[in-house]
């Protein structure tokens, strides 16, 4: 997979909503020993540390790449792998987001409804991803994510599947399995390789 990323820090045309950065900053300050300083100390690029010194506004759009790179830095700070940290961070966010009212609403929705809607909702945080889903059976859903740069594809998969798995667990879906298909190159956007990737969700 082509993971080239030729953009200066903060200047990439692939954006994520500021609320995602705000949530990340809140987590780092409350859950990472040493807080923001610990994260920033593990960036190989000083420009990334400077990027995180700015205020993040919930409705603004920001370069997505530093948020993905923060997964590597925070993993190093907490002695976890990149994937371990991103999953733990995602689980924490679900628990924080689903208060009593939302938790009750989740329990009222079918697993199939959640499996189709959650990835679509997640995609609205990004200005470059489109998600298509369809119910395959009572216990399975097929989906497709389009427009993912190779450099952030695996991180996007981790974020999506962790959030989906946690939400579906709260709806009563047992033995949840989320399987990703091999990515397919779909051309280029802004000079970098773009991929489409399918996935299959099934449960008992």
N, C-alpha and C positions, 0 to 999 in steps of 0.2 A: 504493500500500500504506500502511495506517495503521501508523505506527511510534511512536505515542504511548507514553510511559513515565512514568506519574505517580508513581512510587515514589521515596522517599528512598533515597540510596545505602546499600546493604547491607540494605534492608528489603523487597525485592521477593519475592513468593511463588514465583518461578520460580528453582529452585535447581540448582546443579552440585556434584558431589562435590569435597571439599577437595583431593583428589589432583591435580585439574586446576590448581588454584591453586598447589599445591606445585611441580608441574612448571614452571609459568610462572615462578615466583619463582626457581627454580634456573636457568632459561634466562636470565632478565634479569640475574642477578648474574654469570653466566659469559660471556655472549655480547653483551650490550649495552654499548657504551662508556659508562662512567659509572654503569652498574648501575641500581639502583633509583632513585637520585636523578635520573638522566637520564629515566627513564620518568615519574616523578612530576612533573617540571618541565613536562611537556607535557600534563598534564591541565588542561582548562579549569575543572574543578570541584575545589576544594581538598578536598572530602569524599572524592573518589576517591583522592587521594594518601594521606589518613589511613586509608582502608580497607585499603590495601596495607601499612600499618605493623603490622598485627596478625599473629599466628602463624596458619598454616593447617594444620588437622589433616586427614589423608587421608580419614578416614571420616565427617567432618562435612559438612554441607551449607551452601552459601553462595549468596548472590545472584549470579546469572549475569552480570548487566549489567556490573559493573566489569571482568570478564575480557574481555568483548567490547570495552569502551572502551579497555582496555590495548592492544589491537591498533592503535587509532588513535594512542595516545601513543607506543608503541614504533616504529611506522612513522615518525612525525615525528622521533623521536630518531635513527633510522638512515637518514633521508632516503629512505624507501620509502613506497609507497602502503599503505593499509590491507590490501588484498588481497595485495600482495607480501609484507608482513611475516607475515601469518597463514599463508600457504602455506610460507614458509621456516621458520617456527616449527614447523609441522606436520611437515615433512620431517625436521627435526632430531629431533623426538620419536620418529618411527618408527625412525630409525637407532639412537637410544639404546635404545629398547625392545626391538628385535629383536636379542638377543644370538645367539651361535652356535647354541644349542639351539633357540631359537624360530625362527631363520632357517631351520634345517633342517626344522622342522615346517611352516613356511609353504610350503616347496618341495614338501612331500609332499601338500599339499591342492590340490584343483583350483581354478582361477580362479573357477568358478561357486560353489563352497562359500564361498570368501572373499568374493565379491561379495554373497552373501546374509547371511553372518554378521557381517562387519566393521561394517556400519551398525547392526546390532542391538546389537552389543557397545558401540559408541560411544554409543548412546542410553541405555545403563544408567548413564552418568555424569550424566544429567539426570533430574530428577523430573517433567518435564512433556512429554516426547517419547515417542511410540510409533512404532515402525518395523515395517512389513510388507514382506516381500520374497517373490518367487517366481522360479524359474528359467523363463525364456521359451524358451531354446534352449541348445545346448551352449556358445554364445559370447555369451549375453546374459541379463541379469537385470533385472526390473522391481522398483521399490521405491516405498514411500510413507511419508513422514514426517508425522505428525499432531501437532497441538497446539503449533505454533511461534508465539510472539509475533512480530509484524511487526518489532519493534525489533532482534531478534537473529537473524532468519531467514537473512539473507545470511551472517553470520558462521558460523552452524551449517552452512550448505552448504559453505563453504570448508573448515572443519575436517573435515567428513565426507569430502568428495571428495579432499582431499589425503591423508588417512590411507589411504583405500581405494586410491587410485592407487599410492601407494608400496608398500603391502603386495602388491597384485596384480603389480606389476612384479617383485617378488622371487619370485613364484610362476612366472614365465616367461610371463605374459600380455603379448602384444605389441599395440601400437597401441590402447591403452586409451582409451575415450571415455566420459565421464560427462556426461550431458545432463539438465538439470533442466527439468521442466515448469513452466508458469506457476503461481504459488501461487493457491490458492482459499481465499477467506475461509470460515472454519468457525465463525463466531460469536465469542463473547467469553469470556474467563476472567479473573477478578479485575479486571474493568473495562477490559481491553485487548483489541484485536483479535487473534484466533488464526487461523492459516493451516495448511492442509494442502498439501503439495507432493510431487509425484511425481518420479521420476527413472528414467532408463534407462541401464544400463551394458552396453557391448559391447566386444569385443576380438577379436583374431585368435589 
